[in-house]
Amino acid sequence: WMVGFGIVALFFCLGTEVFYQFSFGAVSIHPLPLLAVGTTLLASVIIPILFAVSPAHDPLGLSESGRMNYVYAAEFFLLLLVLHVRLTLPWLFHGFFESYWPLVLIGVAFIGVVVSEALRRRNLLVLAQPIHRTGAFIPLLPLLAFSIVTSEVDFSLLLFLVGGVYGLLRVLRRAFVFGALAGMAGNAGLWYLLNRTNDYQFLQHPQLWLVPAALSVLLAAYLNEDKLSEDQMASVRYFSLSVVYVSSTADIFINGVANSPWLPLILGAFSLAGVFSGIVFRIRGLLLLGAVFLLLSIVTMIWYASVNFGWTWLWYVAGIATGATIIFMFAVFEKKRAEVLRVVDGFKDWEI
């Protein structure tokens, strides 16, 4: 009964402060009750933590999972304490806090994640689990309230920071959902940034929009390879790589090599990365896909040089080099047939 009456009185005081704020635009309060309410709220934060950490002081005798609710109660009273200070001492929240409140919340989320990990390693799960869940939820608040409460923070920066929080959670907890949230937030931040430009819209440079997303999906698949079947892994791999190569090729045709001569080089770099990755990881489809688009990149550069610079002799050089390569390959095959056949048989054993 004492606790119940105390909670009713506390909420009456806080409700009065909120009423004064909405009715008069300010809360006029004597320092003594201001301090009394603040001290009560601070005690309401500390005492549940004591109950959670020390089973001997728990008046209800709850289990470890049950005592986690004390931590949630402490977090709730901490929120009320911040509300009380914000209403009665508003000058403390002017300046940086008023202009950059999303950064403050992201900072609180980072601290919560780090603290929860430190507590988990000390085997204080009764504190670590609730703080971890709260730290994972807090980054969603500035995203939901960004269009309602004004701030000086750029929305792209906010999305990148949210992605950083969930990326840290993915590294620490190895949970797929946090990795997915980090990838979505990071790519959304990039898309929002590109959408505000005049020269990097989706139909102007599709690879800037699609390549990071495709690589994020590919990275997520490899990080969760043990949860995917071989066919699922192959499907995700080739879908992601096809998006990378096709978007880079589309970028070349949209902008033209004359205006953007570096685009074939980018496609060539992606293709070489695919070729070497296929060799290192022994994935035959990755090797073949990279080789095809590498050839496309080379042909594109030769065509550009012949059309814009009049270097038609490059076609003859490319033809002669191709013929010489074919003859050389046949010669190697005839001279070292057994070794070549052994390499081909080994190539068939590579992953699809």
ABEGO torsion letter per residue (X at the ends): XAAAAAAAAAAAAAAAAAAAAAAAGBBBBBAAAAAAAAAAAAAAAAAAAAAAABAAABAAGBBAAAAAAAAAAAAAAAAAAAAAAAAABAAAABEAAAAAAAAAAAAAAAAAAAAAAAAAAAGBAAAAAAAAAAAAAAAAAAAAAAAABBBABBAAAAAAAAAAAAAAAAAAAGBAAAAAAAAAAAAAAAAAAAAABAAABAAABAAAAAAAAAAAAAAAAAAAAAABBAAAAAAAAAAAAAAAAAAAAAAAAAAEAAABAAAAAAAAAAAAAAAAAAAAAGBAAAAAAAAAAAAAAAAAAAAAAAAAAGBAAAAAAAAAAAAAAAAAAAAAAAABAAAAAAAAAAAAABBX
